[in-house]
Structure formats: C-alpha cells, structure tokens
Amino acid sequence: NKDNLMAGVIIGGWDPVSGGSVFNIPLGGACIPMPFAIGGSGSTFIYGLVDSDFKENMTKEEALALCAKAVSHAMARDGSSGGVIRTCVATAEGNEREMIPGNKLPYGPAGW
C-alpha cells in the first residue's frame, strides 16, 4: 500500500532572513507560506477556534497558549488524537521543546 499513501505536510522554522515561517504543502504539492497551519484528523474541530483566536505578532506565550487550547479541544473531540501535547518553538537560539501531559491539558476530561 505504500504506493497509495498521500500526506499533506506542515513545515515551520526560523532563518535569519525571514525569521519565523510556516509553510503548508497540501496534497497538490504547492508550498504555501501561511501565518499558521493546522492539520490532522482533529483539525476539523478547531478551525473556527483558531480563526477566532489567532492574531498576527502574537508573543511566544500567546502562541503556545493558543496551540495548547486548540490541540486539547481537538483531542477531546477526535478519537484518533490524544495523549500529550508536544510543542517546538524555533528561534535564532535554537529549538525549545515542551510537553504538556494529558492530565494538565487546558481543556478536556482532566480540565472539565
């Protein structure tokens, strides 16, 4: 079945020319710069939330809070999403990785 698999890809990173960047590569193969991108089976549940709460030039803390809120909402509604939230912030100094365990999510069974 490997010849029949397809995937959309989200790429984020940092470089000294553009700073932080996000690109969406949909099934058609275009590389589209975007202010943010979401995907996966739980994404259909959070488009409205992210459209409503995203704003340009968010601080790192604001962006991480929105990410945790959105992913925890998706996890609560999608049986194929779940467990923990892992984030990675790409900066000039390097990558900052964090993990939010399932019992500390901002929304969902532990937070209801």
C-alpha positions, -999 to 999 in steps of 0.1 A, spaced: 0 0 0 30 24 2 23 34 -34 -12 46 -24 -2 68 6 -6 106 5 1 133 30 -1 170 34 29 185 53 33 215 76 68 229 79 78 256 104 112 270 111 134 301 116 161 317 94 180 350 97 163 364 66 126 357 72 126 350 109 98 325 119 80 310 90 52 284 84 46 266 51 17 243 41 23 217 14 -11 203 5 -17 171 -15 -13 190 -48 23 198 -39 24 236 -37 45 252 -10 23 280 5 36 304 31 9 310 58 6 328 91 -3 295 107 -13 260 96 -33 232 112 -38 196 100 -46 161 110 -78 143 119 -87 166 148 -82 198 128 -117 199 115 -129 205 151 -107 236 157 -107 257 125 -132 282 140 -114 284 173 -80 291 156 -95 315 131 -111 334 160 -82 334 184 -52 338 161 -37 373 157 -6 385 139 25 392 160 15 370 190 40 366 217 56 332 222 35 327 253 2 337 235 10 313 206 18 284 229 -14 290 249 -34 291 217 -17 259 205 -24 241 237 -60 253 238 -66 242 201 -49 209 203 -66 200 236 -100 208 221 -92 186 190 -81 158 213 -113 160 233 -134 155 202 -113 132 180 -108 96 189 -76 94 169 -59 124 186 -47 122 221 -22 116 248 0 146 253 8 179 235 43 184 223 54 218 211 86 231 195 94 268 192 120 276 166 141 307 174 175 321 165 189 305 196 176 270 187 146 249 193 126 249 225 106 218 231 80 213 257 54 186 266 20 190 283 9 157 299 -26 145 294 -37 154 330 -25 190 326 -43 199 294 -62 232 294 -94 215 280 -107 180 282 -116 154 307 -89 164 332 -99 201 328 -137 198 327 
